[in-house]
Amino acid sequence: MIEAINLRKEYDGIVAVDGISFHVEKGEIFALLGPNGAGKTTTIKAILGLINYEGEIKIDGKNAKDKEIKKFIGYLPERVAFYDNLTALQTLQFFAELKRIKNIDFMALLKEVGLENDAHRKVGGFSKGMLQRLGFAQCLLGEPKLLILDEPTSGLDAIGAYEIRRKIKELNEKGVTILLSSHILSEVQELSHRVAIMNKGKFIAIDSVENLSKRFEVQPKLRIELQHPSKEIMNLVKEIKAVKDVKMDGNILEILCQPTAKLAIINAIEEAGGKIVDFKTVEPTLEEIFIKVVKEDE
Amino acid sequence: MNEIFTIAKKEVMDNWRNKWIIAVSAIFAILTLVISYFGSMGGVGWKDLEVTIAGMITLVTLLIPIIGLMLGYASIVGEREKGSLELLLSYPVKREEVLVGKFFGLSAVMAFANFAGFGIAGVVIAMNVKGVEWSDYLIFILASILLGIVFIAIAMLMSCAFKKRSTAMGAAIFTWFLFEMIWNIIVAGILIAQYGMEKLADKNFVAPSWYYLASLINPVKAYSALVSLNVTPVSEFIGKIPSFVNTPFNLAILLAWMMGSMLLAYYLFKKKDL
């Protein structure tokens, strides 16, 4: 769906994006991650033709600068801003007119984002969360094939964020390709098929969360709750070869190890007379992967 | 074209809702009526529309440019700073369409405010005086609209040239001072330096052609000259002016400012990263 070749952008001599190439498959949720100033927003702006850049970007095989291609793109910017004097309904009507879309049930769209009772209110009086909801509604105008979402749940309460995530999944199931940028790594982990980690204008890793955790050896953790924890148990577990690290936090034993070591750990605890109350495997989080990858790069 | 119309319509709607149009129309109507009734020529009482125009001209040359500048200075930079321009340009719309759409929309606001304000005042005056020369009044209104549109274009140029809304506003205010005061002072200064005060004070002194040319390049002066040449009681230049100072010349100056500003605005806007 998106193909970028040697994308490069400089701002006053400072390289924001340094010759990156990537592709986003049709029907994929692709996430851009990176510390502040890594080049995520610049990449998104280049795809949308909002900045001048070097290199080539194609969307659906056509030049991204082509005006007509934008009819099929929905964009939710990081900083959602509309026209203060227009109502929510007039705002959607204005953007629908720009896409030359007719026969839209605007009220249904507003209802979908929970703004049906605010349709005739001026946008200038909206809260950040309401603006974000309206922003999401506008990017759905015209049933886009590609959605570019920059911090889609920013400013939303827990229920609002959950609804947006549910909607993103629903749209993706219908075949919409989604390019996502978010600082909420749990959200990215939940939604995306692949992630691209950027740092200093370059991609330092692109893959699925699962593959990245393998590649960067970010291993699962065991969280074992013991009835009577002791140093003896801890030391015994530490002696197991496949165990890399053991921490004790109250009654909880947190063990970083290879997945094959589970049985040996349980046996060691029982041998030392420990009683297991609860046992959990905590999968590696994207946050751990992200921190490791960025630190290694720096 | 559809996109230009959509953006122009949004600008009108936006300015209608924020009461700009109503406020400006009211200012024009009240000032016209006040000048017509309390104007200096002939004491208190309703004056003919033509006499009113003569009284209005100075005020309009001060007021219309500032209204045009205020309408246009934030049109691009304001939206850019706020973030709405980024969203707008993510839609299937070209930068030139955004620029032209906004220009048309703001020009429509200016035209409506002029017609409504001066029109209402004209009707009130016509009800109180006889033999109203409507054609003169219409020329005055159209020329005033043109002046307003020229300053909208200049303001849009500022809006594309600067990164901050506050800087664009500062530039707009400077532009107003430039055309209202500084320009005239510089041109008059050169004239004085060339001929000396004594010669200028001579009743038979005729200013050289370059003076008229330099003065009339200023759009405010070109507007004054345009009205003076076409509205009977205001003909201040007649008898002294060089032959090239005619209606087409003044119109061309105003149109050149408008087109030049918009072209330069487009050039700068096209290069801008959001």
Chai-1 contact restraints between the chains, C-beta under 6 A:
chainA,res_idxA,chainB,res_idxB,connection_type,confidence,min_distance_angstrom,max_distance_angstrom,comment,restraint_id
A,L48,B,S90,contact,1.0,0.0,6.0,A-B,restraint_1
A,L50,B,E86,contact,1.0,0.0,6.0,A-B,restraint_2
A,L50,B,L89,contact,1.0,0.0,6.0,A-B,restraint_3
A,L50,B,L274,contact,1.0,0.0,6.0,A-B,restraint_4
A,I51,B,D273,contact,1.0,0.0,6.0,A-B,restraint_5
A,K67,B,P92,contact,1.0,0.0,6.0,A-B,restraint_6
A,K70,B,P92,contact,1.0,0.0,6.0,A-B,restraint_7
A,K71,B,P92,contact,1.0,0.0,6.0,A-B,restraint_8
A,Y75,B,S90,contact,1.0,0.0,6.0,A-B,restraint_9
A,P77,B,E86,contact,1.0,0.0,6.0,A-B,restraint_10
A,P77,B,L87,contact,1.0,0.0,6.0,A-B,restraint_11
A,R79,B,G83,contact,1.0,0.0,6.0,A-B,restraint_12
A,A81,B,K82,contact,1.0,0.0,6.0,A-B,restraint_13
A,A81,B,G83,contact,1.0,0.0,6.0,A-B,restraint_14
A,A81,B,S84,contact,1.0,0.0,6.0,A-B,restraint_15
A,F82,B,S84,contact,1.0,0.0,6.0,A-B,restraint_16
A,Y83,B,D14,contact,1.0,0.0,6.0,A-B,restraint_17
A,N85,B,D14,contact,1.0,0.0,6.0,A-B,restraint_18
A,N85,B,R17,contact,1.0,0.0,6.0,A-B,restraint_19
A,N85,B,N18,contact,1.0,0.0,6.0,A-B,restraint_20
A,F94,B,K10,contact,1.0,0.0,6.0,A-B,restraint_21
A,E97,B,T6,contact,1.0,0.0,6.0,A-B,restraint_22
A,L98,B,T6,contact,1.0,0.0,6.0,A-B,restraint_23
A,L98,B,Y91,contact,1.0,0.0,6.0,A-B,restraint_24
A,L98,B,V93,contact,1.0,0.0,6.0,A-B,restraint_25
